[in-house]
Amino acid sequence: MLGIISKIDIASPEEIQRARDFLALACACEVAEISSLTGEGFAGLLPRLDRGDPGTAGLTG
């Protein structure tokens, strides 16, 4: 499963780590950190979604 942490531009490092910890508890095997405001993280995320990798089924419509 792919976990996504958004709003990293306004989150503290502690908040991002807390989100990572919760996603690990939810069995996310990979975590992407993104910011819609700055665009950070999307370059690596969008190709993954377009490939239809396991854990991302249905995310691209």
Residue, then its C-alpha position, 0 to 999 in steps of 0.5 A: m500500500l502506498g501512503i501519501i502525506s500531504k501539506i508537507d510545506i506547512a507541517s513540522p518535521e515532527e508532524i511528518q514523522r507522526a504521519r509516517d508512523f501512522l502509515a506504518l501502522a496501517c501497513a504502508c510499504e511506501v510513503a510519498e510526501i507531497s505539497s500541492l502548494t510547492g509541487e514538491g514530491f509530485a515528480g516521483l508520485l505521478p509516474r507511480l500512479d500512472r503505472g498502476d503499481p500494486g497498492t495504487a489500483g483505482l487512484t488514476g480513475 
